[in-house]
Amino acid sequence: MRVLGKKVLIKPIKKEKTTSGLILPESSSDNTKAEVILVGEKASIIKQGDIVKHHMNRGVSYDYLGDACLFINEDDIIAIL
């Protein structure tokens, strides 16, 4: 698959660990951390494999190779972690 423009396909990271090693359930985290799976040809900063924080409730859901992913605009990414 080829992603167009400044779009980015991300896979949300569902489980987060606290500094003490506890795994938080999905409902207690803001769920805005994700791994970049595919990057459009006009995306300038984001690279495949980056871990990013993004705006919540943005993007289009897409099932990619059996994983629940999101298409978002590069501008919806807040930070590369």
C-alpha positions as MATLAB code, in Angstrom:
seq = 'MRVLGKKVLIKPIKKEKTTSGLILPESSSDNTKAEVILVGEKASIIKQGDIVKHHMNRGVSYDYLGDACLFINEDDIIAIL';
ca = [
       0.000    0.000    0.000;
       1.152    3.535   -0.760;
       0.079    6.394    1.505;
      -0.478    9.669   -0.324;
       0.342   13.268    0.521;
       1.040   14.236    4.130;
      -0.971   11.327    5.546;
       0.523    8.917    8.081;
      -0.731    5.446    9.054;
      -0.280    4.860   12.779;
      -0.942    1.920   15.093;
      -2.048    3.007   18.567;
      -0.020    1.657   21.477;
      -2.763    0.375   23.739;
      -0.966   -0.533   26.958;
       1.196    1.857   28.892;
       3.515    1.046   31.775;
       4.095    3.299   34.736;
       7.639    3.974   35.919;
       7.121    1.316   38.598;
       6.194   -1.280   35.935;
       2.417   -1.388   36.357;
       0.463   -1.860   33.120;
      -2.416    0.610   32.853;
      -5.659   -0.502   31.189;
      -6.748    1.290   28.001;
      -9.451    3.340   29.717;
      -7.015    5.003   32.128;
      -4.630    6.302   29.466;
      -5.309    9.027   26.928;
      -4.504    6.591   24.078;
      -2.631    9.143   21.973;
       0.676    7.282   21.692;
       1.267    5.356   18.470;
       3.833    3.738   16.218;
       4.183    5.060   12.676;
       3.539    2.222   10.209;
       3.491    3.979    6.804;
       4.286    7.540    5.709;
       3.025    9.537    2.723;
       5.527   10.829    0.170;
       4.979   14.481    1.187;
       5.398   13.910    4.948;
       8.563   15.793    5.812;
       9.550   14.952    9.401;
       7.880   11.681   10.413;
       9.548    8.371    9.553;
       8.349    4.778    9.605;
       8.946    3.246   13.046;
       8.760    6.542   14.980;
       6.770    6.553   18.227;
       4.555    9.644   18.309;
       1.939   11.501   20.361;
      -1.062   12.702   18.345;
      -4.275   14.645   18.826;
      -7.097   12.512   20.197;
     -10.189   11.754   18.083;
      -8.583   12.593   14.762;
      -8.116   10.372   11.744;
      -9.791    7.572    9.848;
      -9.853    4.001   11.173;
      -8.304    1.352    8.927;
      -7.613   -2.359    9.388;
      -4.049   -2.902    8.159;
      -2.768   -6.489    8.166;
      -5.175   -7.369   10.983;
      -4.200   -4.403   13.184;
      -6.545   -1.524   14.048;
      -4.768    1.558   12.688;
      -5.532    5.204   11.918;
      -4.799    7.452    8.969;
      -3.979   10.935   10.276;
      -2.461   14.107    8.860;
       1.173   14.757    9.680;
       0.014   18.053   11.247;
      -2.040   16.094   13.820;
       1.165   14.682   15.333;
       2.184   16.633   18.420;
       5.605   15.097   19.155;
       8.053   12.382   18.190;
       8.974   10.502   21.360;
];
